[in-house]
């Protein structure tokens, strides 16, 4: 009986501390490894940087394309560009032209 009483009396002091330590470890683990934890935040930050780089590259491509399209508008027609596009689309060329075929990137 005295052993059981000793275990109960010590458990009253130890058990709340053990539960508190387990609770702290639980929240600390999820603060680092969880869905909204520190490591996930770092990964998302890195992905955001990559997406911003891709976005800036796509904006540059779009601006370049808009500049080329503006040269084909009727009010500002560039005859050289029109001839180039017509030969490219129709697959025609002049007899005196030298055609160099390069692989697509």
C-alpha positions as CSV (number, residue, x, y, z in Angstrom):
1,X,0.0,0.0,0.0
2,X,2.8,2.4,0.7
3,X,4.3,1.9,-2.7
4,X,1.0,2.7,-4.4
5,X,0.7,5.8,-2.2
6,X,4.3,6.9,-3.0
7,X,3.6,6.6,-6.8
8,X,0.4,8.6,-6.5
9,X,2.0,11.3,-4.5
10,X,5.0,11.7,-6.9
11,X,2.7,11.5,-9.9
12,X,0.8,14.5,-8.7
13,X,4.0,16.6,-9.0
14,X,5.5,14.9,-12.1
15,X,2.5,14.4,-14.3
16,X,1.7,18.1,-14.9
17,X,5.3,18.8,-15.7
18,X,5.5,15.9,-18.2
19,X,2.3,17.0,-19.8
20,X,3.5,20.6,-20.1
21,X,6.8,19.4,-21.7
22,X,4.9,17.2,-24.2
23,X,2.6,20.1,-25.1
24,X,5.6,22.4,-25.6
25,X,7.3,19.8,-27.8
26,X,4.1,19.2,-29.8
27,X,3.6,22.9,-30.6
28,X,7.3,23.4,-31.3
29,X,7.3,20.5,-33.7
30,X,4.3,21.9,-35.6
31,X,5.8,25.4,-35.6
32,X,8.8,24.0,-37.5
33,X,7.4,21.1,-39.6
34,X,3.7,21.8,-39.8
35,X,1.6,23.0,-42.8
36,X,2.1,26.6,-41.7
37,X,5.5,26.0,-40.1
38,X,8.9,27.7,-40.6
39,X,10.2,25.2,-43.2
40,X,7.0,25.5,-45.3
41,X,7.3,29.3,-45.1
42,X,10.9,29.1,-46.4
43,X,9.9,26.7,-49.3
44,X,7.0,29.0,-50.3
45,X,9.3,32.1,-50.2
46,X,11.7,30.3,-52.5
47,X,8.8,29.3,-54.9
48,X,7.6,32.9,-54.8
49,X,11.0,34.1,-56.0
50,X,11.0,31.6,-58.8
51,X,7.5,32.6,-59.9
52,X,8.4,36.3,-59.8
53,X,11.4,35.6,-62.1
54,X,9.2,33.7,-64.5
55,X,6.7,36.5,-64.4
56,X,9.3,39.1,-65.3
57,X,10.6,36.9,-68.1
58,X,7.1,36.5,-69.5
59,X,6.4,40.2,-69.3
60,X,9.6,40.9,-71.3
61,X,8.5,38.4,-73.9
62,X,5.0,40.0,-74.0
63,X,6.4,43.5,-74.5
64,X,8.7,42.2,-77.3
65,X,5.7,40.6,-79.0
66,X,3.6,43.7,-78.6
67,X,6.3,45.8,-80.2
68,X,6.4,43.4,-83.2
69,X,2.6,43.4,-83.5
70,X,2.6,47.1,-83.4
71,X,4.8,47.1,-86.5
72,X,2.2,45.1,-88.4
73,X,-0.7,47.4,-87.7
74,X,-2.1,49.2,-90.7
75,X,-1.4,52.7,-89.4
76,X,2.3,51.8,-88.7
77,X,3.2,49.1,-91.3
78,X,6.8,47.9,-91.5
79,X,7.1,46.4,-95.0
80,X,10.2,44.4,-94.2
81,X,8.6,42.7,-91.2
82,X,5.4,42.0,-93.3
83,X,7.5,40.5,-96.1
84,X,9.5,38.4,-93.6
85,X,6.3,37.1,-92.0
86,X,4.6,36.4,-95.4
87,X,7.7,34.4,-96.6
88,X,7.8,32.5,-93.3
89,X,4.1,31.6,-93.3
90,X,3.9,30.8,-97.0
91,X,7.3,29.1,-97.1
92,X,8.4,31.2,-100.0
93,X,11.7,33.0,-100.8
94,X,13.4,34.9,-103.5
95,X,15.9,33.2,-105.8
96,X,18.7,35.5,-104.6
97,X,18.1,34.9,-100.9
98,X,20.2,32.6,-98.9
99,X,18.2,30.8,-96.3
100,X,19.9,29.6,-93.1
101,X,17.8,27.1,-91.1
102,X,18.5,27.1,-87.3
103,X,17.0,24.7,-84.8
104,X,14.1,26.1,-82.7
105,X,14.9,26.8,-79.1
